[in-house]
Amino acid sequence: MEAAAIAAWTFMNPIPIPSDIGDILAPGEQPVAAFKTFRDSAVFTNRRLVVRDAQGITGKKVEMHSLPYSAINMWSSENAGALDLNAELELWTRAGHIKVKIGKGVDIRMLDRLIAQCVLGA
């Protein structure tokens, strides 16, 4: 994974789960929540985070990033303050350190609970 590309992700607001996500899910994997990103979407499933990144002028080329929760060693979240535009979610994984900006329309504590449930098996 390229850290520069990941650092640019911003989850702006909740969206309906994309209908075509089922094409890439493993048996027993269920989508839980989805968010708008700058060019595409991010989907949290019960097993991983999938970020779709449409590329090029037409957006027909799509790169898929998949981060299984089993790769997450530690995470932190920071809510937006009075002067901050975004909250932040940081994930420390076997692949490296990932920092994601979280827009005002996203409940950062809901993401904390989701990651805890999936990583810790709670």
Residue pairs with C-beta under 8 A, 6 or more apart in sequence:
1 65
1 67
1 95
1 96
1 98
3 96
3 97
3 98
5 53
6 65
6 98
6 99
6 100
7 98
7 99
8 38
9 37
9 38
9 42
9 51
9 100
9 101
10 37
10 38
10 86
10 100
10 101
10 102
10 103
11 35
11 36
11 37
11 42
11 89
11 100
11 101
11 102
11 103
11 106
12 35
12 36
12 37
12 38
12 103
12 105
12 106
13 35
13 36
13 103
13 105
13 106
14 33
14 34
14 35
14 36
14 105
14 106
15 34
15 35
15 36
15 41
16 34
17 31
17 33
17 34
17 43
18 34
18 41
18 43
18 52
21 31
21 34
21 43
21 45
21 50
22 31
24 50
24 64
25 31
25 45
26 47
29 45
29 46
29 47
29 48
30 45
30 46
31 43
31 44
31 45
32 44
32 45
32 46
32 114
33 43
33 44
33 110
33 114
34 41
34 42
34 43
34 44
35 41
35 42
35 43
35 106
37 51
37 52
37 53
39 53
39 54
39 55
39 59
40 51
40 52
40 53
40 54
40 59
40 62
41 51
41 52
42 49
42 50
42 51
42 52
43 49
43 50
43 51
43 52
44 111
44 114
44 118
46 118
47 68
47 69
47 118
48 66
48 67
48 68
48 69
49 66
49 67
49 69
50 64
50 65
50 66
50 67
51 64
51 65
51 67
52 62
52 63
52 64
53 62
53 63
53 64
53 65
54 60
54 61
54 62
55 61
55 62
55 63
67 91
67 93
67 95
67 98
69 115
69 118
69 119
70 119
71 93
71 94
71 95
72 91
72 92
72 93
72 115
72 119
73 92
73 93
73 94
74 91
74 92
75 89
75 90
75 91
75 92
75 112
75 115
75 119
76 89
76 90
77 87
77 88
77 89
77 90
77 102
77 108
77 109
77 111
77 112
78 87
78 88
78 90
78 108
79 87
79 108
79 109
80 86
80 87
80 102
80 104
80 108
85 104
86 101
86 102
86 103
86 104
87 101
87 102
87 103
87 104
87 106
87 108
88 99
88 100
88 101
88 102
89 99
89 100
89 102
89 108
89 111
90 97
90 98
90 99
90 100
91 97
91 98
91 99
91 100
91 115
92 98
102 108
102 111
116 122
